[in-house]
Structures are given as C-alpha cells and as structure tokens.
Amino acid sequence: MTENSQKSEKKTKKNREKIDCNYLKFGENEKKYEKSNIEGELYEVDAKKLEILDELEAYPTLYDRKEIEIKLSTDGSIRHAYIYLLRSWRADLLATSSVMLTTYSSLGPHGRVYVDT
C-alpha cells in the first residue's frame, strides 16, 4: 500500500457516515412504487473513484446514477449524494436475487467488501 493510498483510505474512513434516505422500491407492477427508508454508508470520492464506481455499477448500461438529498442519522444534517438505480425492472429479478436489503454495509452478509484502491 502506498503512502497516497494510505492517506486515501484514512480520508475515506473519516468521511464514512451512516445515512437515511428515501428510495423508490419497485413493486410487482412497474408503475407502482413504495417509498421506504434505507440505511447505508456515505463516502467522499474524487472524480477517478466515481469513474470506478460507475464501472462497478455498470452505469449507464444497467443502472442510472441519480443525485438525491440524504439525512445523516448522526446529526440530522442534509447532504447530497449519488445513488445507483436499476434502469429497468423485470419481475424475475426478485426470484433470482438475494434477500431485499433495507440496510447496506460493505461488511454485510453479501461478502462483497468495499476495497479502496
């Protein structure tokens, strides 16, 4: 690990906060949406990291990236952040997916730990 990556890792950890935000969850009928809260992690990333995230999330092929307002659960402040949303819904996605998540952590049961490179 280089000195720059160590600094980047420290900065990422320092800026990580739990967030609560409303998101739209697709129902069986594409035209109906259910609003719900989701808990996740907020990271500060530079332009290069955003490019890497876009590639990881298959943006813009599979997902769209949208800027939303979020409310930090730590202090209640409002911030703007990007989320990735599935471009089109297919009913079979639920049948072949893992459990619907209401919270996300890179250390979660999915086994996909976020690696800062």
DOVOVEX-599565 format. One record per residue: chain; x, y, z of N, C-alpha, C, O in turn; residue number from 1. Coordinates in steps of 0.001 Angstrom, whole numbers, plus 500000, padded with zeros to 6 digits. Each point is the difference from the previous one (the first is absolute). Last residue first. Layout:
REM residues N
 chain   n.px   n.py   n.pz  ca.px  ca.py  ca.pz   c.px   c.py   c.pz   o.px   o.py   o.pz   n
     A      X      Y      Z      X      Y      Z      X      Y      Z      X      Y      Z NUM
...
REM end
This chain:
REM residues 117
 chain   n.px   n.py   n.pz  ca.px  ca.py  ca.pz   c.px   c.py   c.pz   o.px   o.py   o.pz   n
     A 491007 501287 496376 501230 499824 499211 500501 501318 499471 501022 500043 499316 117
     A 495503 497466 504520 500465 501304 499558 501312 499811 499255 501019 499653 500597 116
     A 494650 497008 500357 501448 500089 500057 500416 501330 499400 499695 500287 498843 115
     A 495696 497040 503363 500506 501131 499230 501508 500071 500191 500485 500005 501131 114
     A 496644 495380 499272 500618 501076 500781 500522 501078 499060 500645 499701 498995 113
     A 495895 496206 500785 500631 500892 499020 500558 501231 500709 499414 501081 499954 112
     A 497770 495108 501819 501393 499628 499782 500737 500857 498990 501025 499576 499465 111
     A 494303 500305 502652 500170 499747 498567 501432 499619 499651 500249 499464 498920 110
     A 497984 501964 505501 499993 498562 499713 500202 499645 498531 500182 498829 499667 109
     A 501846 505927 502228 498772 499232 500152 500112 498549 499579 501061 499552 499565 108
     A 501954 504593 500510 500366 498803 500760 498797 499077 500209 500039 499119 500859 107
     A 499592 505092 496988 500958 499276 499184 500480 498728 500710 500577 499118 499365 106
     A 494551 502905 501339 501327 500189 500555 500961 499222 499125 499691 498884 499581 105
     A 494734 502788 500613 501163 499544 499252 501259 500338 500777 500167 501115 500494 104
     A 494025 498070 500038 501207 500666 500451 501153 499471 499157 499946 498872 499510 103
     A 495868 499541 499705 499510 501262 500542 501148 500791 500587 499825 501150 500405 102
     A 499523 494628 495659 500746 500683 501042 499289 501264 500452 499497 500763 499176 101
     A 498996 494239 498617 499879 501454 499833 500679 500691 501175 499695 499711 501157 100
     A 501966 495368 497319 498986 500660 500816 499992 501503 499732 501058 500604 499823  99
     A 500944 496800 496197 500117 499704 501424 498882 500742 500723 499124 500580 499357  98
     A 499945 498039 495565 500897 500848 500794 500129 499475 501420 499299 499077 500415  97
     A 497806 499342 495840 501387 499534 499866 500980 500804 500849 501208 499783 499912  96
     A 494035 501136 499945 500071 498547 500130 501441 499492 499983 500302 498974 500608  95
     A 498711 505625 498615 499771 499641 501405 500161 498507 500219 500530 499569 501025  94
     A 499755 502072 494555 501149 500429 500793 499839 499646 501478 500968 499607 500652  93
     A 495670 499779 495802 500848 498854 500354 501225 500404 500833 500668 499131 500561  92
     A 496201 504105 497607 499458 499276 501156 500900 498838 500427 500052 499664 501183  91
     A 501795 504830 496508 499423 498738 499530 499567 499220 501228 500748 499912 500974  90
     A 500803 505565 497574 499606 498963 500939 499460 498785 499267 499254 500120 499027  89
     A 504443 504141 499884 498703 499395 499668 499766 498785 500886 500927 499273 500359  88
     A 502707 503735 500591 499373 500698 498870 498633 499420 499639 499058 500748 499736  87
     A 503426 499430 505205 499807 499091 498875 499219 500696 498899 498963 500607 500264  86
     A 504030 502224 503176 498669 499406 499891 499915 499128 498750 500479 500381 498932  85
     A 503204 502305 504733 499846 499296 498734 498659 499278 500028 499677 499286 500949  84
     A 502263 505435 501590 499580 498615 500159 499892 499397 498605 499846 500716 499011  83
     A 502635 503926 503566 499563 499209 498855 499528 498629 500461 500564 499408 500921  82
     A 499239 505393 501939 500816 498818 499699 499447 499323 498755 498841 500188 499631  81
     A 500798 504422 504095 499690 499469 498682 500941 498839 499719 501190 500068 500308  80
     A 496835 501922 504642 501092 499996 499027 499462 499547 498653 498874 499510 499909  79
     A 499519 502237 505484 499616 499594 498645 501213 500128 499091 500715 501002 500040  78
     A 498847 498053 505610 500268 500944 498915 499631 499395 498643 499982 498782 499824  77
     A 499823 499153 504745 498790 500508 499358 500236 500965 498855 499044 500516 499420  76
     A 504128 496747 503405 499717 501360 500483 498768 500630 499346 499677 501152 500289  75
     A 501631 494122 499138 500891 500415 501089 499652 501375 500556 500031 500211 501213  74
     A 497892 497625 494961 499417 499571 501271 500864 500435 501184 499539 500002 501142  73
     A 499798 502385 493901 500933 499231 500816 499350 499640 501330 499425 500852 500678  72
     A 498268 500041 494436 500043 500542 501354 500926 499107 500818 499764 498798 500116  71
     A 499658 502530 494282 499995 499004 501069 500068 500711 501339 500452 501140 500097  70
     A 498360 499739 494228 500244 500550 501333 499941 498861 500992 499123 499139 499919  69
     A 502402 500098 494844 498859 500141 500893 500425 500726 501276 501188 500116 500299  68
     A 500370 498378 494215 500347 500757 501196 498737 500199 500828 498973 500435 499477  67
     A 502345 495445 496943 499135 501140 500300 500479 500688 501277 500372 499344 500972  66
     A 500821 496730 494838 500525 500677 501184 499162 501248 500213 499805 500792 499078  65
     A 499090 494202 498461 500111 501444 499857 500602 500541 501295 499816 499411 501066  64
     A 500737 495389 496694 499499 500921 501025 500116 501443 499531 500857 500335 499183  63
     A 500360 496114 497863 499059 499297 500867 499338 500931 501020 498820 499850 500315  62
     A 504180 502107 496392 499350 498875 499334 498910 499356 500853 498858 499881 499557  61
     A 504443 504028 501098 498543 500166 499970 499247 498824 499353 498827 500139 499656  60
     A 504204 498827 503713 499349 501235 499597 500604 500454 498680 501225 500020 499882  59
     A 499659 496013 503277 499564 499873 498600 499155 501202 499571 498977 499846 499332  58
     A 503491 499403 504919 498537 499967 499984 499416 499905 498589 498787 500105 499819  57
     A 505951 500156 500833 499557 498944 500906 498484 499820 499946 499505 498874 500029  56
     A 502421 504767 497643 500308 498730 499334 499500 498823 500838 499413 499062 499460  55
     A 500173 505198 502406 499129 499895 498823 500224 498676 499281 499046 499343 499584  54
     A 503855 501710 503949 498672 499607 500476 499016 499839 498843 499207 499059 499974  53
     A 505033 502606 499005 500116 498599 500406 498649 499482 500495 499595 498888 499661  52
     A 500729 505678 499323 500108 499208 498766 500053 498509 500322 499364 499193 499321  51
     A 500807 503752 504270 498652 499979 499444 499987 499205 498687 499055 499255 499737  50
     A 505069 501526 502315 499239 498993 500744 498571 499902 499467 499426 498912 499947  49
     A 503277 504486 498261 500517 498688 499595 499236 498876 500692 499654 499007 499361  48
     A 499402 505502 501847 499503 499683 498653 500456 498618 499538 499233 499278 499362  47
     A 500547 501208 505878 500434 500947 498978 499507 499514 498631 499344 498963 499901  46
     A 498309 500211 505131 500859 499439 498956 500386 501094 499011 499263 500965 499798  45
     A 498353 497821 505367 500461 501092 499154 500968 499398 498994 500991 499375 500378  44
     A 494792 498088 502276 501431 500136 499761 500253 501243 499171 499200 500346 499130  43
     A 496813 496926 504098 500305 501158 499179 501509 500131 499903 500703 500046 501010  42
     A 495444 495772 500049 501245 500669 500347 500253 501122 499013 499711 499872 498811  41
     A 495402 497877 502940 501175 499656 499212 501217 500740 500503 500019 500501 501124  40
     A 494229 498237 499430 501198 500449 500694 501194 499545 499182 500033 498872 499510  39
     A 494582 502346 499245 501094 499039 499929 501186 500595 500730 500259 501201 499919  38
     A 493925 499414 499454 501312 500492 500414 501014 498887 499846 499673 498822 500146  37
     A 495730 501970 496808 500520 499362 501188 501317 500666 500377 500609 500687 499180  36
     A 494780 499216 497143 501076 500791 500593 500421 499333 501293 499160 499543 500776  35
     A 498629 498372 494615 499836 500103 501438 501169 500810 500530 501156 499676 499727  34
     A 496092 499748 495268 501240 500083 500757 499655 500108 501473 498969 500560 500373  33
     A 498838 498042 494388 499759 500282 501408 501317 499951 500747 500801 499087 499801  32
     A 498837 499915 495552 499490 501363 500132 499713 500369 501445 499703 501159 500291  31
     A 501829 494422 498188 501036 501024 499821 499515 501412 500298 500795 500857 500387  30
     A 497416 494651 501862 499561 500805 498866 500975 501168 499879 500108 500816 500915  29
     A 500809 496347 502500 499707 499038 498932 499570 500734 498736 500326 499580 498890  28
     A 502515 503511 504083 499036 498979 500377 499794 499055 498837 500694 500087 498987  27
     A 503609 503319 502594 499069 499522 498990 499070 498959 500595 500420 499148 500783  26
     A 501910 504967 501804 500139 498560 499861 498955 499531 498996 498810 500266 500167  25
     A 503858 504569 501265 498835 499382 499388 500278 498529 499804 500998 499627 499383  24
     A 500916 503822 504562 500276 499471 498682 498735 499366 499469 499077 499699 500757  23
     A 503101 503790 503445 498866 499366 499351 500446 499462 498660 500795 500632 499304  22
     A 502552 499855 504975 499446 500706 498855 498776 499263 499498 499867 498793 500201  21
     A 504369 501570 503857 498640 499550 499740 499497 500793 498813 500152 501221 499960  20
     A 505074 497357 502088 499025 500933 499454 498628 499349 499950 499889 498774 499968  19
     A 505536 500944 502362 498736 499324 499719 499011 501048 499517 499986 501126 500497  18
     A 505319 499455 498704 498940 500253 500957 498793 499172 499623 499787 499706 498824  17
     A 505837 501448 499934 498918 499021 499948 498982 500303 501093 500359 500141 501169  16
     A 503931 502162 497954 498786 500582 499455 498819 499030 499938 498915 500374 499555  15
     A 505474 498335 502060 499628 501193 500758 498648 500555 499538 499216 500483 500816  14
     A 502791 495922 496810 499462 499565 501287 499503 501191 500809 498946 499928 500632  13
     A 503203 501015 495305 498740 499302 499766 499361 499590 501312 498806 500218 500206  12
     A 505476 501690 499960 498995 501000 499655 498638 499351 499788 498980 500526 500446  11
     A 504716 496644 500278 499673 500733 501221 498911 501029 499728 499079 500145 500804  10
     A 502586 497541 495500 499235 499100 500853 499586 500703 501289 498859 499868 500444   9
     A 503982 502450 496621 498667 499881 499425 499119 499128 500873 498836 500328 500233   8
     A 505691 500009 500908 499314 501268 500268 498570 499942 499488 499080 500454 500680   7
     A 503602 495888 498318 499738 500028 501432 499269 501282 500379 499059 499966 500794   6
     A 502406 499592 494814 498823 499165 500222 499672 499928 501483 498828 499909 500366   5
     A 505034 502514 498393 498792 500658 499496 498764 499161 500244 498958 500539 500372   4
     A 505256 497623 500723 499647 501071 500930 498726 500706 499559 499152 500326 500831   3
     A 501279 494662 497523 500815 501207 499911 499552 501024 501034 498926 499877 500589   2
     A 500904 494568 499362 499137 501182 500000 500899 501232 500000 500905 500104 500828   1
REM end
